[in-house]
Amino acid sequence: MTAPAETIAALTPQDIARRSADAMWASDHASQGLGMEIVSIGPGAATLAMTLTERMCNGFGMGHGGFIFALADSAFAFACNTYDERTVAQHCSVTYLRPGTRGKRLVARAREVSRSGRSGIYDVEVSQDDVVVAQFRGHSRTIGGRITQADAEGTDAPANKKS
């Protein structure tokens, strides 16, 4: 059973963004497993953070690019899913500007650049101590379906949760 149209219409864009993020986070074991946290969420925007641990460093003792990419990708995912429409990555690219440092907190700020039809473009800036270490651009594609849905008792649950 879904929520009545008037209830959904009464939600602000910020409410929808928060509910979408909460539903995604509930089953996002990858981001949680890497120690990420959602710092802020809003329509078309998300900020996530993660501390680089020793296990996330490469053979040179620097933050491994794959972990920096993962943080940026998660911020992108949360930003492009703030409209309660299931959206996935279609293409992503990253440019590493400086190394990440073990023990330092990385912050990824994602923002919507363009959204039209089923496609979107998002830029993510990853910083450490307010210095940019990577720039990421993600292209998204909406695949249909809602992220949140009301169950029979009227509570929100992830739309794609497996029982």
N, C-alpha and C positions, 0 to 999 in steps of 0.2 A: 504494500500500500504506500502510495506516495503522499507527500504533504500537499494540502490544498493549495491551489494556485495563489490565493491571496496571501498565504503564509510565506511562500517563496518570494512573491513580489514585494513583501514587506522587508525582506532582508536587504541590507546595504551591500554594495560591492565589497566592502571590507569584511562583512559577516560571511559572505560567500567565499572570499579568499581564505579566511581563517578556517571555516568548516572544511573546505577542500584540502587544505594543508593538514589539518588534524586527521582526516580520513586517510590521506596518503601516508602520513607518518606512522599510523597504526600498523601498517604492514610493510614499511620500508626497512627491512632488516639490513640492507646494504649500508645505508647512511647511518643507521643506529650502530651497526657493528663497527664502523670506522670512528665512532665517537663524535659524529657531527651533531650539531644542535641548530634548531631554527631560532635565529636571533629576531627576525622580523619578517612579516608577510603582508602583502597588500596587493591590490589588483595589478597584475602584470609585473610584480616585483617580489623578490625574496632575498633575504640575507641569511646565509648559513655560515657556521664557524666550525673549525676543527683544529685540534692541537696535533702537530707532527710528532709522532712518537718514534722511538728508535727503530721499531719494526717497519716504519714508513720511509726509512732512509735507504738510499742506494749505496753502492760500493765506494762512493766518494764522501759519504757521510752527509749528503744533502738530501732534502726532501725528494723522494722519487716522483717523477713527473706524472706517473699514473695515479698517484694519490691526490696530487694537486688537480689533475683533470677530473677525478671522481668528485671532489668537492665542488668544482665549478659546474659539473654536469648535474649534480643534485640541486644546486641553487637554480640552475636553468629549469630543471624538471618542476620544482616547486613554483617558480615564477609563471611558467606557461600553463600550469594547471590551476590557476587561481580563479577560473571562471566556471568551475564545476562541469567541465567538459574534458573527458579523457583525451590527453594529448601526449604524444611521444616524440622523441628526437628523430629527425629525418636526416640531419647532417650536423656535425660539430667540428670545430677546429680550435686549436689552442696555440698560442705563442708564449713561450716561456721567456721572461725578461731577466729574472734574477733567481738565484736558488732559494728554496725554502730552507729554514733552519730547524734542526731537531729541537723539540721543546717549545717552539714558538707557535702561537695561535695564528692560524690563517683565517681570513674572513673573505667570503665570496659574496659579492653584491650583484645580483642579476636584475636586469631591467628590460622591459619590452621596448623594442625599437619599432616593430611593425607587426600588425595582426590583421589579416584580411582573409575572409573565407575560412578555409581549414588550415591555412599556413601562417606561421609567425616567425619572427627573427628576434633573438634575445642576445644581449651582450652581458658578459659576466666579467667583472674585474676581481681578481684574487689578490689580496694584499696581506702583508706581514708588517706589523708595526707602522701602519699607514703608508707603506711603500709598496707599489704594485709589483707583484712577482709574475703574474700571468694575465693574459687577455684571452677570453674565450668567446666564440660566437656560436650560437646554436640556432638551427632551423627546426621548427616544430611542425607537427602535423596532427590535427585533431582526428581521432579515429572513431568517434561516436560513443555515446553512453555518458552517464553522469559518474562523477567520482563519489558523491555521497548519494545515499538514498534512504528513505524512511522505511523502517521495517514495520511489521504489523503492530508493534507497540508504540510507534511514533518516534523512535530514537534513531539517530543517524548511525550509519554503518558504512564501511567501504563498499562501493558498488561491485567491485571485482573480488571480494573476499571469497575464498574457497572454504566450504564447510568440511 
